[in-house]
Amino acid sequence: MNKLKAHIKQWMKALFYALITVVVIKSFFFWVYVVPSTSMEKTLLPGDLIFVNKMSYGMRLPITPITFPLSHHKMPFNEQWNSFTDIIQIPYVRLFSSEIERNDVVVFNYPLESHLPIDHRPFYIKRCIGLPGDTIKIKNKRVFIDGKYLPFPVNVEFNYNVETTKALTNDTLLKYGITEGGRTGGDHFWQLTLSDSAKKCLKELDFITAINPLKVDPNGYADYIFPYCKNYAWNIDYFGELVIPKKGVTVILDTNNIHIYKKIIEQYEENELEWNSTAFLINGEETTSYTFKMDYYFMMGDNRHNSSDSRFWGFVPEDHVVGKATSILLSVNKNPNAESKYRWDRF
């Protein structure tokens, strides 16, 4: 009996040490995440299991230390219960920090989920196209950084209006990797999300009569585009110019740009902000300027017309950055019409 107790105790200790090791690795070094959406197609596909290096930009210390091990924001056995308590919150600290490079594919916590602690907000994955201090402008889908054209990613996708002489079948769409879009009128008019390679393949089919880019009014104001103000008449294909905030830089506040910086000042950098037509009060003191405490980034998906990104909700603060996506470990195809459940070529 004593041998059995000793054996059980030994196994319990081993499991405890294993759990501690995994928690430390997950918190500071690396982890794996499943891509949930199509916003990065065809670079990343829904169902890709990706390896994320948390040391790429420095190790972010846990902000909410009292958390159920290996969970995110809900308990693994009950989705109604939070897996953390925010009674204790530690200020943001990143050890051995290093810079994000332009075009890195970055995993970060979704900034808009402000009711959750930073490190328990949902994970998003996008391409970083704008760095702190950059001036970004999007003109007819093309991105310009400080006035210089930033080439499209290799697998970039856009929406196109397609005209045919007969209906497109699922087999045809799947053959060319077309997974988004559908009819817009009868059997002959479609709106499809296409990469350059898919567009070229469709053009070669004799029943395709036209493939035209989705047209967006250059002066059209979209009220769902950041910063949600008519003074900035921007939309998904025509955006900016916009200067990305940088740590230590001071901006002069006015009644226009306050719409851009309001969330940064109030939410991300935790100040009290009031203003009227003549004055700004930050933490009760009248001021005409603000100095940023953190660096910020501009993220976009490679699926440019089907991505919820910085065009829609603004900047990503540095304390939300988790790590760099470095490789695909395996890929599960969740499309019920797919020939194979697994994408073997992506393992």
C-alpha positions in Angstrom: 0.0 0.0 0.0 2.8 2.4 0.9 4.5 1.6 -2.5 1.2 2.5 -4.3 0.9 5.8 -2.4 4.6 6.6 -3.2 4.0 5.7 -6.9 0.8 7.9 -7.1 2.7 10.8 -5.3 5.5 10.5 -7.8 3.1 10.7 -10.7 1.3 13.7 -9.3 4.6 15.5 -8.9 5.6 14.7 -12.4 2.2 15.9 -13.7 2.5 19.1 -11.7 6.0 19.8 -13.0 4.8 19.1 -16.6 1.9 21.5 -16.1 4.2 24.2 -14.8 6.6 23.7 -17.8 3.8 23.9 -20.3 2.3 27.1 -18.7 5.7 28.8 -18.7 6.3 27.8 -22.4 2.8 29.0 -23.4 3.1 32.3 -21.5 6.6 33.3 -22.5 8.1 31.3 -25.4 5.7 29.9 -28.0 2.2 28.4 -28.6 0.0 27.2 -31.4 -3.2 28.8 -32.6 -5.9 27.8 -35.1 -6.7 30.3 -37.8 -10.5 30.9 -37.5 -11.3 33.2 -40.5 -10.6 33.9 -44.1 -9.0 37.4 -43.5 -5.5 36.2 -44.4 -6.3 34.0 -47.4 -4.5 32.7 -49.3 -1.5 33.2 -47.0 -3.2 31.5 -44.1 -6.4 29.4 -44.4 -9.2 28.7 -41.9 -8.1 25.5 -40.1 -4.4 26.2 -40.3 -2.6 25.4 -37.0 0.2 27.9 -36.8 3.3 28.2 -34.6 3.6 31.6 -32.9 7.0 32.7 -31.5 6.3 34.9 -28.5 10.0 35.8 -28.2 10.1 37.5 -31.6 9.2 40.9 -30.2 10.1 40.2 -26.6 8.3 38.3 -23.8 5.2 40.0 -22.6 4.7 39.3 -18.9 1.3 38.1 -17.8 -1.0 41.1 -17.1 -3.7 38.9 -15.4 -1.7 36.5 -13.3 -4.7 34.7 -11.6 -5.8 32.5 -14.5 -6.8 28.9 -14.9 -3.9 27.1 -16.5 -3.9 26.6 -20.3 -7.2 28.6 -20.8 -7.9 31.9 -22.5 -11.0 33.7 -21.3 -13.5 30.9 -20.6 -13.1 27.8 -18.5 -12.5 24.6 -20.6 -15.4 22.8 -19.0 -17.9 25.6 -18.8 -18.2 28.4 -21.4 -20.3 30.5 -19.0 -17.4 31.0 -16.5 -14.5 33.3 -16.9 -11.1 31.5 -16.5 -9.5 34.5 -14.8 -10.1 37.1 -12.1 -8.9 40.7 -12.7 -8.6 41.4 -8.9 -4.9 41.7 -9.6 -3.7 43.4 -12.7 0.1 43.8 -13.4 1.3 46.8 -15.5 2.4 46.0 -19.0 6.1 44.9 -19.2 7.9 43.3 -22.1 11.4 41.7 -21.6 14.1 41.8 -24.3 11.8 43.7 -26.6 12.5 44.0 -30.3 10.9 45.7 -33.2 8.1 44.4 -35.4 9.2 44.5 -39.1 7.0 45.6 -41.9 5.0 42.8 -43.5 5.4 40.5 -40.4 2.4 38.3 -39.8 1.5 39.1 -36.2 -0.8 37.6 -33.6 -2.3 40.1 -31.2 -5.2 40.6 -28.8 -8.2 42.3 -30.4 -8.2 45.9 -29.1 -12.0 46.4 -29.2 -12.8 43.8 -26.5 -12.3 46.4 -23.8 -14.4 44.6 -21.2 -11.7 41.9 -21.0 -8.2 42.2 -19.6 -5.7 42.8 -22.4 -4.1 39.3 -22.3 -7.6 37.6 -22.3 -9.0 39.4 -25.4 -9.6 37.3 -28.5 -6.6 36.5 -30.7 -6.4 38.1 -34.2 -3.8 37.5 -36.9 -3.0 40.1 -39.6 -0.1 41.5 -41.5 1.7 44.6 -40.0 1.9 47.1 -42.8 2.3 50.3 -40.8 4.9 50.9 -38.1 5.1 53.7 -35.4 5.7 57.1 -37.0 4.7 56.0 -40.5 2.3 58.0 -42.6 -0.1 55.5 -44.3 -2.4 56.1 -47.3 -4.5 53.7 -49.3 -5.5 54.8 -52.8 -7.5 52.6 -55.0 -6.4 49.5 -52.9 -2.7 50.4 -53.2 -0.9 51.1 -49.9 1.6 54.0 -49.6 3.9 54.4 -46.7 5.5 57.8 -46.4 4.6 58.4 -50.0 6.2 55.1 -51.3 4.2 52.3 -52.8 4.1 49.1 -50.6 3.8 46.1 -53.0 0.9 43.7 -52.4 1.6 40.5 -50.5 2.1 37.5 -52.9 -1.3 36.0 -52.0 -3.4 39.2 -51.8 -7.1 38.8 -52.7 -9.7 41.3 -53.7 -13.4 41.1 -54.7 -14.4 41.1 -58.3 -17.6 41.2 -60.3 -17.7 38.3 -62.7 -20.0 37.8 -65.6 -20.6 34.4 -67.2 -22.7 32.7 -69.8 -23.6 29.8 -67.4 -23.7 29.1 -63.8 -20.4 28.5 -61.9 -20.3 25.1 -60.1 -18.8 24.4 -56.7 -16.3 22.0 -58.5 -15.1 24.9 -60.7 -14.7 27.2 -57.7 -12.9 24.7 -55.5 -10.6 23.7 -58.4 -9.2 27.3 -58.4 -9.3 27.7 -54.6 -12.2 30.2 -54.7 -14.0 29.9 -51.4 -15.8 33.2 -51.0 -18.5 35.0 -52.9 -21.6 34.0 -54.8 -24.3 35.1 -57.2 -25.4 38.7 -57.4 -28.1 38.2 -60.0 -29.3 35.1 -61.8 -26.8 32.5 -63.0 -24.6 35.1 -64.9 -23.5 37.7 -62.4 -21.2 36.8 -59.5 -19.1 38.6 -56.9 -16.0 36.5 -56.1 -12.9 36.9 -53.9 -10.0 36.2 -56.2 -6.2 36.0 -56.0 -4.2 36.9 -59.1 -3.7 33.3 -59.9 -7.4 32.4 -59.6 -8.3 35.5 -61.7 -6.0 34.4 -64.5 -7.4 30.8 -64.4 -11.0 32.1 -64.7 -10.1 34.4 -67.6 -9.0 31.3 -69.6 -12.5 29.7 -69.3 -14.6 30.3 -72.4 -17.8 30.9 -70.4 -16.3 33.8 -68.5 -17.2 37.1 -70.3 -15.9 39.7 -67.8 -13.9 40.1 -64.6 -14.0 43.6 -63.2 -12.6 44.9 -59.9 -15.1 46.0 -57.3 -15.4 49.7 -57.6 -15.5 52.0 -54.6 -16.1 55.7 -54.8 -12.9 57.6 -54.0 -14.9 60.2 -52.1 -17.4 57.9 -50.5 -17.7 58.1 -46.8 -18.1 54.8 -44.9 -19.4 55.3 -41.4 -18.0 51.9 -40.3 -14.4 52.9 -41.2 -12.1 54.3 -38.6 -12.3 57.0 -37.1 -16.1 57.0 -37.8 -16.1 60.8 -38.5 -17.4 62.6 -41.6 -14.4 64.9 -41.5 -12.4 61.8 -42.6 -14.3 60.7 -45.7 -12.5 57.3 -45.9 -13.6 53.9 -47.0 -12.1 50.4 -47.5 -10.1 51.3 -50.7 -9.4 55.0 -50.1 -8.0 55.6 -46.6 -5.7 58.3 -45.1 -3.3 60.0 -45.0 -2.9 58.9 -41.4 0.1 59.2 -39.1 0.6 56.1 -36.9 1.3 57.2 -33.3 4.8 56.6 -31.9 6.0 56.5 -28.3 7.3 59.8 -27.1 5.9 61.8 -30.0 3.7 64.8 -29.1 0.7 65.8 -31.3 -1.2 69.1 -31.2 -4.9 68.3 -30.5 -7.8 69.8 -32.4 -11.5 69.1 -32.9 -10.7 66.9 -36.0 -7.8 64.7 -34.9 -9.3 64.0 -31.4 -11.5 61.5 -33.2 -8.4 59.6 -34.2 -6.7 59.8 -30.8 -9.6 59.6 -28.4 -9.5 55.8 -27.9 -5.7 55.9 -27.4 -5.9 58.6 -24.8 -8.9 57.3 -22.9 -8.7 53.5 -23.3 -5.3 52.3 -24.3 -3.3 54.8 -22.2 -5.9 55.2 -19.4 -6.5 58.9 -19.1 -9.6 60.9 -18.4 -10.5 63.1 -21.4 -12.9 65.9 -21.8 -13.2 68.5 -24.5 -15.4 71.2 -26.1 -15.0 73.6 -29.0 -12.3 75.6 -27.2 -10.3 73.4 -24.8 -9.1 69.8 -24.0 -8.9 68.5 -20.4 -6.7 65.4 -19.8 -6.8 64.1 -16.2 -8.4 67.5 -15.2 -5.6 69.6 -16.7 -6.2 71.9 -19.7 -3.8 71.1 -22.6 -3.4 71.6 -26.3 -1.2 68.5 -26.9 -0.7 64.9 -26.0 2.4 62.7 -25.9 2.0 59.0 -26.6 3.1 56.5 -24.0 3.2 53.5 -26.4 4.0 52.5 -30.0 1.1 51.6 -32.3 0.8 49.5 -35.4 -1.5 49.3 -38.5 -2.6 45.8 -39.4 -4.3 44.6 -42.5 -5.4 41.2 -43.8 -4.2 39.8 -47.1 -7.9 39.2 -48.1 -8.3 42.9 -48.5 -12.1 43.2 -49.0 -13.0 40.6 -46.4 -10.8 41.5 -43.4 -11.7 43.2 -40.2 -8.5 45.1 -39.5 -7.1 48.6 -38.7 -9.2 50.2 -41.4 -12.2 49.3 -39.4 -11.1 49.7 -35.8 -7.8 51.6 -35.7 -4.4 51.0 -34.2 -3.0 48.0 -32.4 -1.2 49.1 -29.2 2.2 47.5 -28.4 0.9 45.9 -25.2 -1.6 43.9 -27.3 1.1 42.2 -29.4 1.5 38.5 -28.7 4.1 37.2 -31.2 5.0 36.4 -34.8 3.4 33.6 -36.8 6.4 31.7 -38.2 5.1 28.4 -39.7 2.1 26.2 -40.3 2.2 22.9 -38.4 -0.9 21.3 -40.0 -4.1 22.3 -41.7 -7.6 21.0 -41.4 -10.1 21.8 -44.2 -13.5 22.5 -42.7 -15.2 22.9 -46.1 -17.7 20.0 -46.3 -17.3 19.9 -50.1 -13.5 19.5 -50.0 -12.1 16.3 -51.3 -9.9 15.7 -48.3 -10.3 16.8 -44.6 -6.6 17.6 -44.4 -4.5 19.9 -46.6 -1.5 17.7 -46.8 0.5 20.2 -48.8 0.4 22.6 -45.9 1.8 20.3 -43.2 
